[in-house]
């Protein structure tokens, strides 16, 4: 009987050790974003993000944290948009860009496991955009975005509280013009490690 329980006990110990090195979780929160460039108002607008994350421990101080998020970025057209691009739009000046975002962050533990700072790249795939930006619903935005992220995380048992800043590095405008549009903003989120 004891020999039959030994493999079960060993499997239980191995699974516990693996879970200490690897966590999966869900998160959600608010985005405060804007699009920089000609024809956009210089003000931040609200959106949201939802998704999941994985924490992979890499020694005592570092944690690799890949995520998959649905990100909504919002902005507002400036009144001179039609003068710049010589087009007529229906008067709806609110712009929403929905991205499937994949950030890959490296966390550095500053104070034990309680406080960490993180940074890393984020790739965004545009899955939906406002169709009222150009006459006849033309596409004004490129299909992807590349950003850099930096922020802090508080860890309270299984709860994760994040604040980060994202700055877009590439031009997201798909209009033939010399102007450049770039995303930027803040994310505040709450996550739960399972």
C-alpha positions as CSV (number, residue, x, y, z in Angstrom):
1,X,0.0,0.0,0.0
2,X,2.8,2.4,0.9
3,X,4.6,1.8,-2.4
4,X,1.4,2.7,-4.3
5,X,1.1,6.1,-2.5
6,X,4.7,7.0,-3.1
7,X,4.3,8.0,-6.8
8,X,1.1,10.0,-5.9
9,X,3.0,11.8,-3.1
10,X,5.9,12.5,-5.4
11,X,3.6,13.9,-8.2
12,X,1.9,16.1,-5.6
13,X,5.3,17.5,-4.4
14,X,6.4,18.1,-8.0
15,X,3.2,19.9,-9.0
16,X,3.4,22.1,-5.9
17,X,7.0,23.0,-6.8
18,X,6.0,23.8,-10.4
19,X,3.1,26.0,-9.2
20,X,5.5,28.0,-7.0
21,X,7.5,28.9,-10.2
22,X,4.5,29.5,-12.5
23,X,1.2,31.4,-12.1
24,X,-1.7,32.1,-14.5
25,X,-4.1,34.9,-13.8
26,X,-6.8,37.2,-15.2
27,X,-6.8,41.0,-15.1
28,X,-8.8,44.0,-16.2
29,X,-8.8,47.8,-15.8
30,X,-8.9,51.2,-17.3
31,X,-7.0,52.8,-20.1
32,X,-6.4,56.5,-20.3
33,X,-5.1,57.1,-23.8
34,X,-4.8,59.4,-26.8
35,X,-3.4,59.4,-30.3
36,X,-0.7,62.0,-30.9
37,X,-0.6,63.7,-34.3
38,X,-2.2,66.1,-36.7
39,X,-5.9,66.2,-36.5
40,X,-6.3,64.7,-33.0
41,X,-7.1,66.7,-29.8
42,X,-4.4,66.8,-27.3
43,X,-6.4,65.2,-24.5
44,X,-6.7,61.8,-22.9
45,X,-9.8,59.6,-23.2
46,X,-11.0,56.6,-21.3
47,X,-11.1,53.0,-22.5
48,X,-10.6,49.6,-20.9
49,X,-8.6,46.3,-21.1
50,X,-9.3,42.7,-20.2
51,X,-7.2,39.6,-20.5
52,X,-4.9,37.2,-18.9
53,X,-1.3,36.9,-17.8
54,X,1.4,34.3,-16.9
55,X,4.1,34.8,-14.3
56,X,7.3,32.8,-14.8
57,X,9.8,33.1,-12.0
58,X,13.4,33.5,-13.1
59,X,15.5,33.4,-10.0
60,X,14.9,35.5,-6.8
61,X,14.5,38.9,-8.4
62,X,13.1,38.5,-11.9
63,X,9.7,37.4,-13.2
64,X,8.9,37.1,-16.9
65,X,5.2,38.2,-17.4
66,X,3.7,37.7,-20.9
67,X,0.1,38.8,-21.3
68,X,-2.8,38.7,-23.8
69,X,-5.2,41.7,-23.6
70,X,-8.1,43.2,-25.4
71,X,-7.2,46.9,-25.3
72,X,-9.6,49.7,-26.2
73,X,-7.8,53.0,-27.1
74,X,-9.9,56.2,-27.5
75,X,-9.2,59.6,-28.9
76,X,-11.0,62.6,-30.4
77,X,-10.6,64.3,-33.8
78,X,-9.7,68.0,-33.8
79,X,-11.9,70.5,-35.6
80,X,-9.3,70.9,-38.4
81,X,-9.3,67.3,-39.5
82,X,-11.3,68.0,-42.7
83,X,-8.9,70.8,-43.6
84,X,-5.9,68.7,-43.3
85,X,-7.1,65.6,-45.1
86,X,-9.6,67.4,-47.5
87,X,-12.4,65.0,-46.7
88,X,-15.9,65.1,-45.2
89,X,-16.9,63.1,-42.2
90,X,-20.2,62.7,-40.5
91,X,-19.4,64.8,-37.5
92,X,-18.6,61.9,-35.1
93,X,-15.3,63.0,-33.7
94,X,-14.8,60.1,-31.2
95,X,-12.3,57.4,-32.3
96,X,-12.1,53.9,-30.8
97,X,-9.3,51.5,-31.7
98,X,-9.6,47.9,-30.4
99,X,-6.4,46.0,-30.2
100,X,-5.4,42.4,-29.3
101,X,-2.2,43.3,-27.4
102,X,0.6,41.0,-26.4
103,X,3.0,42.6,-23.9
104,X,6.1,40.7,-22.7
105,X,7.3,42.3,-19.5
106,X,10.3,41.6,-17.3
107,X,9.5,42.3,-13.6
108,X,12.2,43.2,-11.1
109,X,11.4,42.8,-7.4
110,X,12.3,45.9,-5.6
111,X,10.9,45.2,-2.1
112,X,10.6,41.5,-1.5
113,X,7.7,40.2,-3.6
114,X,5.5,43.1,-2.6
115,X,6.7,45.8,-5.0
116,X,8.2,45.3,-8.5
117,X,8.9,47.5,-11.5
118,X,8.4,46.2,-15.0
119,X,9.2,47.1,-18.6
120,X,9.0,45.5,-22.0
121,X,7.6,45.6,-25.6
122,X,4.0,45.3,-26.6
123,X,2.7,44.2,-30.0
124,X,-0.9,45.2,-30.9
125,X,-3.1,43.8,-33.6
126,X,-5.9,46.1,-34.7
127,X,-9.1,44.1,-34.6
128,X,-11.7,46.9,-34.9
129,X,-11.6,50.6,-35.6
130,X,-14.0,53.5,-36.0
131,X,-15.4,53.5,-39.5
132,X,-16.4,57.2,-39.5
133,X,-12.9,58.6,-39.7
134,X,-12.7,58.9,-43.5
135,X,-15.4,59.4,-46.1
136,X,-17.0,56.1,-47.2
137,X,-15.5,54.2,-44.2
138,X,-12.0,54.1,-45.5
139,X,-9.2,52.7,-43.3
140,X,-7.3,55.4,-41.6
141,X,-5.2,53.2,-39.2
142,X,-2.6,50.5,-39.8
143,X,-3.3,46.9,-38.7
144,X,-0.7,46.9,-36.0
145,X,1.1,48.9,-33.3
146,X,4.4,48.5,-31.5
147,X,4.8,50.0,-28.0
148,X,7.1,50.1,-25.0
149,X,5.7,49.7,-21.5
150,X,7.1,50.6,-18.1
151,X,5.3,50.5,-14.7
152,X,5.0,49.2,-11.2
153,X,3.1,46.3,-9.6
154,X,2.0,45.7,-6.1
155,X,1.5,42.0,-5.1
156,X,-0.8,41.2,-2.2
157,X,-1.1,37.4,-1.9
158,X,-3.0,36.5,-5.2
159,X,-4.0,40.1,-6.0
160,X,-2.0,42.2,-8.5
161,X,-2.4,45.9,-8.8
162,X,-0.6,47.4,-11.8
163,X,0.1,50.9,-13.1
164,X,2.0,51.4,-16.4
165,X,2.7,53.8,-19.2
166,X,2.7,52.8,-22.8
167,X,4.3,54.8,-25.6
168,X,3.8,53.9,-29.3
169,X,6.9,53.7,-31.3
170,X,5.5,53.3,-34.9
171,X,3.3,55.4,-37.1
172,X,-0.3,54.0,-37.0
173,X,-1.7,56.2,-39.7
174,X,-2.6,54.4,-42.9
175,X,-3.2,57.7,-44.8
176,X,-0.7,58.9,-47.4
177,X,0.4,62.0,-45.6
178,X,3.6,63.1,-44.0
179,X,1.9,63.3,-40.6
180,X,2.5,60.6,-37.9
181,X,0.0,59.2,-35.4
182,X,1.2,57.4,-32.3
183,X,-0.7,55.8,-29.4
184,X,0.2,56.7,-25.8
185,X,-1.4,56.3,-22.5
186,X,-1.7,54.9,-19.0
187,X,-3.2,51.6,-17.8
188,X,-4.4,50.9,-14.3
189,X,-5.4,47.3,-13.6
190,X,-6.3,44.7,-11.0
191,X,-5.4,41.1,-11.5
192,X,-5.9,37.8,-9.8
193,X,-3.4,35.0,-9.9
194,X,-5.2,31.6,-10.0
